[in-house]
Amino acid sequence: MRRIAIGCDHRGFALKELIMPFLQNAGHSHQDFGCYNTDSVDYPDIAQKVGEAVASGNFDQGILICNTGIGISIAANKIKGIRAALCCDVFAAQRARQHNDANVLCLRGENIDTESALEIVKTFLATDFEGGRHLQRVNKIRALEGDSQEQ
């Protein structure tokens, strides 16, 4: 069971509402960091809340959703310790975890069918980081943030 921080902007609200019961049914706990309806909000605010929750260690991973997934992933990646990956298919979700140790999954809220989105979430959460040669690369990413600690 993983602890998941989840959030979205107004354009990702509908998909977030479908993902949360999926997480619960899969045995994961989650906390919703907003938004809570379709009123317009600024995605950087949500990305900050979820990113800080994951970076603090209070949550194992995060899921963020906005219209394209691009803006919210850019914002999340500004949080030290976050490796947010915009994944539009299962292969990208698998590689984001295996090779990049991504800790926040970003999704587009529109132009994606529910079944595909849930398969991406399932894959992201079920895939482990491979370490090995990839650890050296992840450590280089950490060094770019001024954190050279190996994990």
Backbone bond lengths (Angstrom), bond angles and torsions (degrees), N, CA, C in turn:
res aa  C-N    CA-C-N  psi(-1)  N-CA   C-N-CA  omega(-1)  CA-C   N-CA-C  phi
1 M - - - 1.444 - - 1.525 109.42 -
2 R 1.302 115.87 132.38 1.461 121.03 178.86 1.525 109.71 -111.83
3 R 1.318 113.98 153.51 1.468 121.43 175.15 1.525 106.92 -97.73
4 I 1.314 116.88 118.65 1.457 121.96 -172.66 1.528 110.08 -115.88
5 A 1.330 115.36 128.47 1.464 121.93 170.43 1.528 106.19 -94.51
6 I 1.312 117.82 128.68 1.463 120.83 -177.35 1.516 110.24 -129.52
7 G 1.320 115.83 143.70 1.453 120.46 178.23 1.509 110.98 -160.70
8 C 1.317 114.61 164.14 1.462 120.24 -178.37 1.525 109.47 -157.76
9 D 1.324 114.41 166.53 1.449 118.65 166.44 1.528 107.44 -95.96
10 H 1.309 116.85 -175.27 1.460 121.25 -176.57 1.523 113.30 -60.78
11 R 1.324 117.34 -29.48 1.471 120.34 -179.19 1.530 111.92 -80.13
12 G 1.319 117.71 -13.15 1.457 121.65 177.42 1.513 113.54 -106.04
13 F 1.322 116.56 1.41 1.463 121.14 -174.31 1.531 112.70 -58.09
14 A 1.312 117.90 -47.31 1.473 120.69 -176.50 1.525 111.15 -60.59
15 L 1.321 117.37 -42.72 1.463 119.95 -179.97 1.519 111.00 -69.29
16 K 1.313 117.37 -39.93 1.472 119.70 177.54 1.521 110.74 -58.26
17 E 1.315 116.79 -40.59 1.458 121.40 -179.55 1.529 111.70 -64.69
18 L 1.315 118.42 -24.07 1.467 122.27 176.21 1.523 111.82 -86.06
19 I 1.326 116.63 -31.16 1.464 120.88 -177.78 1.532 111.53 -74.29
20 M 1.317 118.16 -37.68 1.468 119.96 -175.61 1.533 113.35 -59.27
21 P 1.335 120.58 -46.19 1.469 118.19 176.30 1.528 112.30 -66.19
22 F 1.323 116.72 -31.51 1.461 120.97 176.16 1.530 109.72 -61.23
23 L 1.331 117.13 -44.40 1.465 121.25 178.23 1.524 110.62 -60.86
24 Q 1.304 115.62 -46.40 1.466 120.42 -179.12 1.526 111.01 -62.21
25 N 1.323 116.81 -43.89 1.466 120.73 179.97 1.515 112.23 -66.39
26 A 1.332 116.71 -26.20 1.468 121.44 178.52 1.531 111.82 -84.59
27 G 1.336 117.00 -2.00 1.458 120.89 176.73 1.514 114.85 91.35
28 H 1.323 117.93 10.21 1.461 121.64 178.61 1.527 109.79 -94.13
29 S 1.317 115.82 147.39 1.462 119.06 171.56 1.524 107.70 -93.15
30 H 1.305 116.39 154.25 1.459 119.59 179.49 1.519 110.35 -149.06
31 Q 1.320 113.36 157.52 1.461 120.35 172.08 1.512 107.63 -128.29
32 D 1.306 115.66 133.16 1.459 123.28 -179.13 1.532 109.10 -90.52
33 F 1.338 115.70 117.58 1.462 121.56 179.76 1.524 112.13 -99.16
34 G 1.322 117.07 16.56 1.463 121.24 177.43 1.513 111.73 95.55
35 C 1.255 113.90 174.45 1.439 129.94 -6.57 1.532 109.63 -75.23
36 Y 1.302 115.38 170.47 1.456 120.16 -170.59 1.526 113.96 -114.43
37 N 1.324 116.57 6.34 1.466 122.33 176.23 1.530 107.94 -164.08
38 T 1.295 117.42 -171.03 1.473 120.64 -176.44 1.529 113.11 -95.28
39 D 1.330 117.75 13.33 1.465 120.11 173.66 1.528 108.67 -68.63
40 S 1.303 116.91 141.18 1.454 122.11 -176.62 1.531 112.18 -59.35
41 V 1.334 115.03 132.25 1.468 122.68 174.57 1.519 108.43 -136.00
42 D 1.321 116.25 164.34 1.458 121.56 178.24 1.524 109.25 -93.31
43 Y 1.344 116.61 119.59 1.467 120.82 -176.10 1.526 114.57 -59.72
44 P 1.362 121.10 -29.75 1.469 117.55 177.98 1.526 113.36 -60.88
45 D 1.329 116.93 -31.34 1.465 119.79 179.29 1.528 111.26 -65.50
46 I 1.313 116.52 -40.71 1.469 121.24 179.29 1.525 109.88 -71.43
47 A 1.324 116.88 -42.05 1.472 120.87 178.52 1.521 110.69 -59.52
48 Q 1.319 117.05 -38.75 1.459 120.79 178.81 1.521 110.94 -64.70
49 K 1.304 117.12 -45.46 1.468 120.38 -178.83 1.526 111.16 -61.51
50 V 1.326 117.15 -48.82 1.465 120.80 -179.01 1.528 110.27 -68.28
51 G 1.329 117.16 -43.94 1.463 120.78 179.89 1.515 112.48 -59.34
52 E 1.312 116.98 -46.16 1.464 120.38 179.27 1.525 111.48 -66.14
53 A 1.324 117.43 -35.06 1.461 120.41 178.38 1.524 111.21 -64.75
54 V 1.334 116.71 -40.07 1.467 121.00 178.58 1.526 110.36 -73.61
55 A 1.321 117.11 -46.10 1.471 121.00 -178.29 1.528 111.57 -61.61
56 S 1.323 117.76 -29.87 1.468 121.80 -179.82 1.523 112.24 -71.13
57 G 1.328 116.46 -17.36 1.455 120.49 -176.92 1.519 113.41 90.42
58 N 1.327 117.11 -1.45 1.467 120.14 178.47 1.521 112.53 -72.41
59 F 1.328 116.05 -19.56 1.456 121.82 178.17 1.516 108.59 -131.59
60 D 1.322 116.54 146.99 1.466 121.16 -179.66 1.520 111.78 -75.27
61 Q 1.318 116.15 -40.88 1.452 121.32 -177.60 1.513 109.39 -149.88
62 G 1.328 115.03 167.81 1.451 120.79 177.84 1.514 111.21 -130.27
63 I 1.319 114.42 159.37 1.461 122.25 173.59 1.516 107.00 -132.77
64 L 1.330 115.74 129.04 1.458 122.02 179.22 1.522 109.62 -128.12
65 I 1.328 116.30 144.03 1.455 120.98 -177.20 1.526 109.40 -139.19
66 C 1.319 115.87 130.94 1.466 121.69 169.21 1.528 107.54 -139.09
67 N 1.297 117.97 -174.97 1.455 121.46 -175.31 1.529 112.17 -49.08
68 T 1.327 117.29 -59.41 1.472 121.29 -179.22 1.515 112.27 -102.21
69 G 1.323 117.90 -15.91 1.457 122.33 -173.74 1.521 112.65 85.83
70 I 1.298 116.94 -11.66 1.466 120.93 -174.99 1.529 111.45 -74.10
71 G 1.308 116.91 -54.99 1.462 120.14 -176.60 1.514 112.94 -59.56
72 I 1.309 116.30 -44.19 1.464 120.30 -177.30 1.525 110.85 -68.48
73 S 1.341 117.94 -31.47 1.473 120.08 177.06 1.527 110.79 -72.50
74 I 1.316 117.19 -38.29 1.467 119.98 176.27 1.531 109.31 -61.36
75 A 1.324 116.63 -47.19 1.464 120.40 -178.75 1.524 111.23 -63.01
76 A 1.324 117.53 -45.11 1.469 120.77 -178.63 1.522 111.10 -61.54
77 N 1.311 117.09 -37.15 1.463 120.49 -178.31 1.525 113.45 -70.69
78 K 1.310 117.89 -5.46 1.467 121.32 173.88 1.526 111.45 -81.58
79 I 1.325 116.97 -12.93 1.465 121.48 179.94 1.521 108.51 -85.06
80 K 1.322 116.41 123.67 1.462 121.07 -179.85 1.527 110.07 -56.97
81 G 1.313 115.74 129.66 1.457 121.57 178.51 1.516 114.08 94.73
82 I 1.315 116.51 -5.63 1.463 119.75 -179.97 1.518 110.07 -98.16
83 R 1.318 113.64 134.25 1.463 122.13 172.11 1.521 105.66 -123.83
84 A 1.331 114.38 87.19 1.461 121.69 -177.77 1.523 109.24 -88.91
85 A 1.321 115.52 134.26 1.455 120.98 -178.67 1.521 109.96 -125.08
86 L 1.324 115.85 124.97 1.450 121.53 172.89 1.523 107.18 -79.98
87 C 1.315 116.36 116.21 1.468 121.37 -176.67 1.517 109.13 -119.14
88 C 1.324 115.08 121.88 1.463 121.18 -179.54 1.519 112.55 -105.45
89 D 1.332 116.86 -1.56 1.455 120.57 176.37 1.529 109.43 -155.31
90 V 1.318 115.57 170.81 1.461 122.15 -176.47 1.522 111.32 -64.18
91 F 1.321 117.86 -39.71 1.463 121.07 -179.93 1.530 110.98 -59.29
92 A 1.326 116.71 -45.50 1.465 120.23 179.50 1.528 110.57 -63.57
93 A 1.317 117.59 -39.72 1.475 120.67 178.94 1.517 110.61 -63.44
94 Q 1.316 116.36 -42.41 1.460 121.01 179.35 1.526 111.01 -63.44
95 R 1.306 116.86 -47.94 1.463 120.42 -178.94 1.531 112.09 -68.73
96 A 1.313 116.95 -35.18 1.472 119.87 178.32 1.518 110.49 -58.20
97 R 1.318 116.60 -39.18 1.461 120.93 178.29 1.528 111.49 -78.63
98 Q 1.322 117.64 -50.10 1.463 121.59 -175.17 1.518 112.64 -62.21
99 H 1.308 116.90 -45.67 1.462 121.23 -170.54 1.519 114.23 -101.47
100 N 1.328 118.09 -28.06 1.466 120.74 -174.19 1.514 113.60 -113.67
101 D 1.321 117.64 -3.80 1.457 122.22 -176.35 1.526 110.58 49.24
102 A 1.343 115.55 41.33 1.469 120.49 178.81 1.522 108.88 -58.08
103 N 1.321 115.67 136.73 1.462 119.59 -179.55 1.529 113.07 -114.26
104 V 1.318 116.47 -2.85 1.463 121.10 173.94 1.530 108.38 -134.25
105 L 1.307 115.33 123.82 1.463 122.51 175.48 1.517 108.32 -91.63
106 C 1.312 116.29 127.85 1.459 121.10 175.20 1.527 108.65 -111.20
107 L 1.311 115.02 137.42 1.453 122.12 -178.41 1.518 110.28 -128.93
108 R 1.320 115.04 152.18 1.458 118.67 170.41 1.518 107.44 -83.16
109 G 1.300 115.80 140.68 1.455 120.48 -176.92 1.510 113.30 -86.72
110 E 1.319 116.05 -16.19 1.458 120.17 -177.83 1.520 109.36 -126.49
111 N 1.312 115.19 159.60 1.467 121.86 -179.74 1.518 112.75 60.79
112 I 1.325 115.75 36.50 1.455 122.08 173.04 1.529 106.67 -143.21
113 D 1.322 116.00 134.49 1.461 117.59 -179.82 1.525 109.24 -81.61
114 T 1.299 115.60 153.36 1.465 121.89 -175.43 1.521 111.91 -58.05
115 E 1.316 117.32 -44.95 1.466 120.54 -178.46 1.524 111.08 -58.56
116 S 1.324 117.03 -45.01 1.471 120.45 179.01 1.520 111.18 -63.94
117 A 1.317 116.78 -43.73 1.467 120.66 -179.56 1.522 110.67 -60.60
118 L 1.318 117.03 -44.03 1.466 120.12 -178.74 1.524 111.53 -68.82
119 E 1.316 118.35 -33.10 1.464 121.22 175.71 1.530 110.68 -67.09
120 I 1.325 116.61 -37.40 1.468 120.92 176.94 1.526 109.47 -63.88
121 V 1.330 116.96 -46.47 1.466 121.24 178.66 1.519 109.97 -60.35
122 K 1.318 117.02 -48.64 1.466 122.04 -179.47 1.521 110.80 -56.94
123 T 1.318 117.23 -46.15 1.471 121.70 -179.35 1.515 111.02 -64.56
124 F 1.320 116.81 -46.14 1.464 121.23 -179.41 1.521 110.52 -57.39
125 L 1.318 117.09 -45.73 1.463 121.33 -176.26 1.525 112.71 -74.34
126 A 1.318 116.86 -26.17 1.470 120.60 -176.78 1.527 113.69 -90.56
127 T 1.315 117.31 -9.86 1.463 121.20 -174.29 1.518 110.57 -98.46
128 D 1.324 115.95 133.43 1.458 121.94 178.66 1.524 111.44 -97.50
129 F 1.310 115.22 155.91 1.460 122.56 173.21 1.524 108.40 -68.52
130 E 1.327 116.97 134.24 1.465 121.45 -178.24 1.521 113.56 -79.95
131 G 1.323 117.29 -21.70 1.465 119.08 -177.08 1.517 110.50 66.79
132 G 1.343 116.31 -139.12 1.462 120.19 179.38 1.519 112.10 56.89
133 R 1.314 115.70 -133.41 1.474 120.26 -178.00 1.527 111.99 -61.67
134 H 1.330 115.99 -23.51 1.461 119.35 -179.56 1.526 112.05 -74.12
135 L 1.323 116.99 -27.10 1.463 120.42 178.61 1.525 110.56 -61.58
136 Q 1.315 116.96 -40.53 1.466 120.25 178.42 1.530 110.26 -58.71
137 R 1.310 116.87 -39.91 1.466 120.84 -178.78 1.526 111.09 -71.35
138 V 1.317 116.20 -41.04 1.470 119.37 177.76 1.526 109.98 -64.66
139 N 1.322 116.95 -37.80 1.468 120.09 176.69 1.523 111.25 -64.13
140 K 1.303 117.81 -32.90 1.469 120.23 175.64 1.529 110.68 -67.53
141 I 1.320 116.67 -35.44 1.470 120.02 174.85 1.522 109.57 -64.51
142 R 1.333 116.38 -44.61 1.471 120.03 177.72 1.533 110.65 -59.75
143 A 1.337 116.75 -39.10 1.462 120.44 179.65 1.536 110.88 -63.56
144 L 1.300 117.36 -32.88 1.460 120.04 176.47 1.519 111.58 -63.21
145 E 1.335 116.14 -25.48 1.461 121.61 178.02 1.529 111.34 -89.89
146 G 1.326 116.62 -2.22 1.449 120.02 -177.09 1.505 112.63 86.39
147 D 1.337 117.21 18.36 1.467 122.41 -179.65 1.523 108.31 -124.55
148 S 1.301 116.53 106.17 1.458 119.87 -176.86 1.528 112.99 -101.21
149 Q 1.334 116.93 14.73 1.458 120.49 -179.91 1.519 110.16 -68.66
150 E 1.319 115.44 133.53 1.465 119.80 174.69 1.510 108.45 -87.16
151 Q 1.339 114.73 142.67 1.467 119.43 178.14 1.513 109.02 -130.56
